[in-house]
Amino acid sequence: MDILRFITAGSVDDGKSTLIGRLLYDSKSIMIDQLEAIEKQTKNREEGDIDLALLTDGLRAEREQGITIDVAYKYFSTPKRKFIIADAPGHIQYTRNMVTGASNSDLIIILIDARHGVIEQTRRHSIIASLLNIPNVVVAINKMDLVGYSQDTYNNIVIDFSKVAASLGLKKVVYIPISALDGDNIVDPSTHLSWYDGPSLLDLLETVEVEQYSNLTKARFPVQYVIRPQTEVLHDYRGYAGKLVSGIYRKGDQITVLPSGLQSRISAIEIGGKEVEEAFAPQSIVLHLEDDIDISRGDVIVASADQPKVSQELEVLLCWMGNKPLAEGNRYLLQINSRLVKSIVKEIQYKLDVNSLEKQFEPGTIALNDIVKATIKTASPIPYDAYAELRVNGGAILIDETSNVTVGACMIQ
């Protein structure tokens, strides 16, 4: 049974947590003790209704304020498919949290309040979906019950969002009118929306095509640890441990170690302490090479026939997550997989205006949640692939050297 990873995003009070609660509730994926707990805590129990949003709003601060601050993950399954849901924050100052949940998602559900239509935060989340190359976009037009299930309201929002989707190059976009609170079109088709002839939300989630999550063509193995026991029994043992992020490795394959460019062949592959003939992503393995060459944590072992780019200057799209402003000349640690190097922001080329989607070439101050195109210079060469081609080796983060806080998410171009 395959797994669909998806994220819900939208503005504050668009109903994201309620939508996930409704999915879990109507698909019979809530444990009895969970149901009893939220029935006791719900605000509306006098009226006979339960607050389904409590299923995902787990943090005390979230419950007190009625908002979602962190990304909450939930798991459920139906006879057709397993699901991992990430519930992203709605407030603008927490948009940075969404990037983490969206980076591994196969699908995004962008909720729009039928009363308000397409707003700034809708555009912001759509831009992030575009930048992160999320393959499938579902626009769930929620709270249709509050606009009298109006087809005209639905059509107007579809027209407005279609313009945003076209400007961002979003291709697989599906529109569904729903009411998360009342369950309209969540699991079963709604009689209130008889004019809509598309699938319910769960039908779509169960049938949407999931792209192959692991790329098996480009062989990339970032070394996390060099194993050298140097005991009497394992005197000459030298293994390179890590997670195979993409591709397939076989015993005897010609490999190149980057950024040094040294070459060798694979003499053995271990998984769980046992030798195997081949390994594939996303397995955790230990590689042994025929030659004793200098390899350390952060180096990348790649197939010699298909190598990534290596450079000390990276063109990136950067989602700024720091509370302090970003400026040219600022220094940070850049991490891509297990490789950590010192870096400097050499140039900020432009900032994306989330309202007009225009490029601002003299952006001024770069603040929290701004999205910019920048050039980053690193202290040593970085092996990388373009994010659009291979997400697992094209995404990086910037880390503040003094606080160790992640302040930027980079998509290498």
C-alpha positions in Angstrom: 0.0 0.0 0.0 1.5 3.3 -1.0 1.8 6.5 1.1 0.5 10.0 0.2 2.2 12.8 2.1 0.2 16.0 2.0 0.1 19.3 3.7 -2.8 21.6 4.5 -2.2 25.4 4.2 -4.3 28.5 4.3 -4.9 31.7 6.3 -5.9 31.9 9.9 -9.3 30.4 10.7 -9.7 29.0 7.2 -10.5 25.6 8.9 -7.3 23.6 8.3 -7.3 21.8 11.7 -11.1 21.2 11.4 -10.6 19.8 7.9 -8.0 17.3 9.2 -10.2 16.4 12.2 -13.2 15.8 9.8 -11.1 13.6 7.6 -10.0 11.5 10.6 -13.4 11.5 12.1 -15.4 10.6 9.0 -12.9 8.0 7.8 -13.2 6.3 11.3 -9.5 6.9 12.0 -9.9 8.3 15.6 -9.2 6.1 18.6 -12.1 5.8 21.1 -10.0 7.3 23.9 -9.0 10.3 21.6 -12.7 10.9 20.8 -13.6 10.8 24.4 -10.8 13.3 25.3 -11.8 15.9 22.7 -15.5 15.5 23.6 -14.6 16.5 27.2 -12.4 19.4 26.0 -14.6 20.7 23.2 -16.1 24.2 23.5 -19.4 23.2 21.9 -20.3 20.1 23.8 -23.5 21.7 25.2 -24.7 21.9 21.6 -23.9 18.3 20.9 -21.0 19.1 18.5 -17.4 18.3 19.0 -14.5 20.6 18.1 -12.6 18.4 15.6 -9.7 21.0 15.4 -8.5 19.8 18.8 -7.2 16.6 17.1 -4.4 18.6 15.6 -4.1 21.7 17.8 -2.0 19.8 20.3 0.2 22.6 21.8 -1.2 24.4 24.9 -0.5 27.8 23.3 -2.4 26.8 20.2 -5.4 25.7 22.3 -5.4 28.8 24.3 -5.3 31.1 21.3 -7.2 28.9 18.9 -4.5 29.0 16.3 -1.9 26.5 14.9 1.7 27.5 15.6 3.8 24.5 14.7 3.4 21.9 12.0 1.3 19.1 13.4 1.7 15.6 11.8 -1.1 13.1 11.8 -1.3 9.6 10.3 -4.3 7.7 9.0 -5.2 5.1 6.5 -8.1 3.8 4.4 -8.4 0.4 2.6 -6.8 2.1 -0.5 -3.9 4.2 0.9 -1.9 5.4 3.9 -1.6 9.1 4.6 0.8 11.4 6.4 -0.7 14.9 7.0 1.1 18.0 7.9 -1.1 20.8 9.3 0.8 24.1 8.6 0.4 27.4 10.5 -1.9 30.1 9.2 -0.5 33.3 10.8 2.0 35.1 8.5 4.7 35.1 11.2 4.6 31.2 11.2 4.8 30.7 7.4 8.4 29.6 7.9 7.1 26.5 9.7 5.2 25.6 6.5 8.3 25.2 4.5 9.5 22.2 6.6 6.2 20.4 6.2 5.9 21.2 2.5 9.4 20.1 1.4 8.5 16.4 1.5 4.9 16.6 0.4 3.4 15.0 -2.7 0.3 17.2 -2.5 -0.8 20.4 -0.9 -4.4 21.4 0.1 -4.7 25.2 0.0 -7.8 26.2 1.9 -9.7 29.3 0.9 -12.5 30.8 3.0 -15.4 31.1 0.6 -16.3 34.5 2.2 -12.9 36.1 1.7 -11.6 34.5 -1.5 -8.0 34.6 -2.6 -6.0 36.7 -0.2 -2.3 37.5 0.4 -1.6 34.4 2.5 -3.2 32.3 -0.3 -0.7 33.7 -2.7 2.2 33.2 -0.3 1.4 29.5 0.2 0.9 29.1 -3.5 4.4 30.6 -4.2 5.9 28.2 -1.6 4.1 25.3 -3.3 5.5 26.4 -6.6 9.1 26.9 -5.3 9.1 23.5 -3.6 7.8 21.8 -6.7 4.9 20.1 -5.0 3.4 18.0 -7.8 -0.3 18.2 -6.9 -2.4 21.2 -5.7 -5.9 20.9 -4.3 -7.8 24.2 -3.8 -10.4 23.4 -1.1 -12.9 26.2 -1.0 -14.2 25.9 2.6 -17.1 27.3 4.6 -19.5 26.9 1.6 -22.3 26.6 4.2 -21.7 30.3 5.2 -22.3 31.5 1.6 -25.4 29.5 1.0 -23.5 26.9 -1.1 -23.3 29.5 -3.8 -22.0 28.2 -7.2 -21.2 31.8 -8.3 -19.0 32.3 -5.2 -17.2 29.1 -6.0 -16.7 30.0 -9.7 -15.4 33.4 -8.9 -12.7 32.0 -6.6 -11.8 29.4 -9.2 -11.3 32.2 -11.7 -9.2 34.3 -9.3 -6.9 31.4 -8.2 -6.5 30.2 -11.8 -4.7 33.5 -12.6 -2.3 32.9 -9.6 -1.8 29.2 -10.7 -1.0 30.3 -14.3 1.5 32.9 -13.2 3.3 30.4 -10.9 3.3 27.5 -13.4 1.1 25.3 -11.1 -0.1 22.6 -13.4 -2.1 19.9 -11.6 -4.7 22.0 -9.8 -8.1 20.6 -8.7 -10.9 22.7 -7.1 -13.3 21.2 -4.5 -16.1 23.1 -2.7 -16.4 21.9 0.9 -17.6 22.6 4.4 -15.1 21.0 6.9 -17.4 21.8 9.9 -20.4 20.0 8.5 -18.5 17.4 6.5 -19.8 18.5 3.1 -17.7 16.9 0.3 -15.0 15.7 2.7 -15.6 11.9 2.6 -19.0 11.7 0.8 -20.5 13.9 -1.9 -22.8 16.6 -0.5 -26.5 17.0 -1.4 -26.0 20.7 -0.7 -23.5 20.9 -3.6 -25.5 19.0 -6.2 -24.1 21.4 -8.9 -20.6 20.1 -8.3 -19.8 16.9 -10.2 -16.2 16.2 -9.2 -14.8 13.9 -6.5 -15.0 14.4 -2.7 -11.8 15.3 -1.0 -11.1 11.8 0.3 -11.9 10.3 -3.1 -9.3 12.5 -4.7 -6.7 11.8 -2.0 -7.2 8.0 -2.5 -6.8 8.1 -6.2 -4.3 10.9 -7.0 -1.2 9.6 -8.6 1.8 9.7 -6.3 5.1 10.3 -8.1 8.0 8.0 -7.3 9.3 9.5 -4.0 12.9 8.2 -4.4 14.9 9.1 -7.5 16.6 5.9 -8.6 18.6 7.3 -11.5 21.0 9.8 -9.9 23.2 8.0 -7.4 23.9 10.3 -4.4 25.4 9.1 -1.1 26.3 11.9 1.4 28.8 10.4 4.0 27.6 10.8 7.6 30.2 8.9 9.4 33.5 7.1 8.7 33.7 3.8 10.6 37.2 2.8 11.7 37.0 0.4 14.7 40.8 -0.3 14.6 40.4 -3.4 16.8 42.3 -6.7 16.5 39.3 -8.3 14.8 38.5 -5.4 12.5 42.0 -3.9 12.1 41.7 -2.9 8.5 37.9 -2.1 8.5 37.0 1.2 6.9 33.3 1.8 6.0 31.4 4.9 5.0 28.0 5.1 6.6 25.0 7.2 5.7 21.6 7.3 4.0 21.4 6.7 0.3 19.3 9.7 -0.7 18.9 8.7 -4.4 19.9 6.2 -7.0 21.1 2.6 -6.8 24.6 1.3 -5.9 26.0 -2.1 -6.8 29.2 -3.9 -5.9 31.8 -3.1 -8.5 30.3 0.3 -9.5 32.8 3.0 -10.5 32.3 6.0 -8.1 33.7 9.5 -7.6 34.1 11.2 -4.3 33.1 14.9 -4.3 34.2 17.6 -4.0 37.8 16.1 -4.2 37.1 14.2 -7.4 38.9 11.1 -6.3 37.7 7.8 -7.9 37.4 4.2 -6.8 35.1 1.2 -7.0 32.7 -0.2 -4.5 34.2 -3.4 -3.0 31.3 -4.2 -0.6 27.9 -2.9 0.6 26.5 -3.6 4.0 22.9 -3.2 5.3 22.3 -4.0 8.9 25.7 -5.7 9.2 25.1 -8.0 6.3 26.7 -7.8 2.9 24.4 -7.3 -0.1 25.0 -7.0 -3.8 23.1 -3.7 -4.3 21.3 -1.0 -2.3 18.8 1.7 -3.3 17.3 4.9 -1.9 16.3 5.6 0.8 18.2 2.7 2.5 20.8 3.4 5.2 24.0 1.6 4.2 27.8 1.2 4.7 29.9 1.4 1.6 33.4 -0.1 1.3 35.8 1.1 -1.4 38.7 -0.7 -3.1 41.1 2.2 -2.4 42.0 3.9 0.9 41.3 7.5 -0.1 40.6 10.5 2.1 36.9 10.7 2.7 35.2 12.6 5.6 31.7 13.5 6.8 30.0 15.7 4.3 31.7 14.3 1.2 29.3 12.8 -1.4 30.0 9.5 -3.1 28.3 9.6 -6.6 28.2 7.4 -9.7 31.1 8.5 -11.9 28.9 8.3 -15.0 26.3 10.8 -13.6 27.8 13.5 -11.4 26.2 16.6 -9.8 27.6 20.1 -10.2 30.3 21.3 -7.9 30.7 25.0 -7.1 31.5 27.6 -4.4 28.9 30.0 -5.7 25.2 29.0 -5.5 22.2 30.7 -7.1 19.3 30.1 -4.7 15.7 31.0 -4.1 15.7 31.7 -0.4 12.7 31.8 2.0 13.9 33.9 4.9 13.0 32.5 8.3 15.1 34.7 10.6 13.8 37.3 13.0 16.8 39.5 12.1 16.9 41.0 8.6 18.9 39.4 5.8 21.5 41.6 4.2 24.3 41.3 1.7 27.5 40.4 3.4 25.9 38.4 6.2 27.7 35.2 7.2 26.0 31.9 7.9 26.7 28.2 8.0 25.2 26.5 5.0 24.1 22.8 5.3 23.2 20.5 2.5 22.6 16.9 3.7 25.6 16.1 5.9 27.9 18.8 4.5 28.2 22.0 6.7 30.4 24.9 5.4 30.8 28.6 6.2 29.1 30.9 3.7 28.4 34.5 2.9 25.4 36.1 1.2 27.3 37.7 -1.8 24.3 39.3 -3.6 20.5 39.7 -3.2 19.2 39.9 -6.8 15.5 40.5 -6.2 12.6 40.0 -3.8 9.3 38.4 -4.9 6.2 40.5 -4.2 3.7 38.0 -2.9 0.8 40.1 -4.0 1.7 40.9 -7.6 4.4 38.2 -8.0 6.6 40.8 -9.5 10.4 40.9 -8.9 11.6 43.9 -6.8 15.2 44.4 -7.9 16.1 46.9 -5.2 14.4 45.1 -2.3 15.7 47.1 0.7 15.2 45.2 3.9 14.7 41.5 3.7 12.5 40.5 6.7 10.8 37.3 8.1 9.0 35.2 5.4 10.3 37.2 2.4 11.3 35.2 -0.6 14.4 36.3 -2.5 16.8 35.3 -5.3 20.3 35.4 -3.9 23.9 34.3 -4.6 25.7 32.5 -1.8 29.5 32.1 -1.7 30.8 29.1 0.3 34.2 28.6 1.9 34.6 25.2 0.2 33.0 23.6 -2.9 29.5 22.1 -2.6 28.3 19.1 -4.7 24.7 19.8 -5.6 21.8 19.2 -8.1 19.2 21.8 -9.1 16.3 21.6 -6.7 13.9 21.2 -9.6 15.7 18.1 -10.8 16.5 16.4 -7.5 15.0 17.8 -4.3 17.1 15.7 -1.9 20.4 17.1 -3.2 19.2 20.6 -4.2 17.8 21.9 -0.9 19.9 23.6 1.8 19.5 25.6 5.0 21.3 28.6 6.4 22.2 28.5 10.1 23.0 31.4 12.3 26.6 30.9 13.5 26.0 32.3 17.0 22.6 30.9 17.9 22.5 27.8 15.7 19.0 28.7 14.6 17.9 27.8 11.1 17.3 31.2 9.4 16.8 30.3 5.7 15.6 27.6 3.4 17.4 27.5 0.1 16.3 25.9 -3.2 19.4 25.7 -5.4 18.8 26.7 -9.0 
